[in-house]
Amino acid sequence: MDNQPYNPLHGVTLQKIVTDLEQHFGFSELGKLIKIKCFTTDPSIKSSLKFLRKTPWAREKVEQLYIKNKHKLG
């Protein structure tokens, strides 16, 4: 069993992270908070996931935003 009791992202999928952030902030605000094209140019959950899975630095920024705002999300 993979035990990570202190990892705030343990068990949270990237899809859930992006979906929760989009529902809370909207793509417009996400694009202002994290300046990446997948949030500013023709944004969608699917295209954002595709980009973030291939781009570690962008994924890290999204994960940090999620951790910072986790208490406010859904």
HELIX and SHEET records of a PDB file:
HELIX    1   1 LEU A   14  LEU A   33  1                                  20    
HELIX    2   2 LYS A   37  THR A   40  1                                   4    
HELIX    3   3 ILE A   45  LYS A   54  1                                  10    
HELIX    4   4 PRO A   56  ASN A   69  1                                  14    
HELIX    5   5 LYS A   70  LYS A   72  5                                   3    
END                                                                             
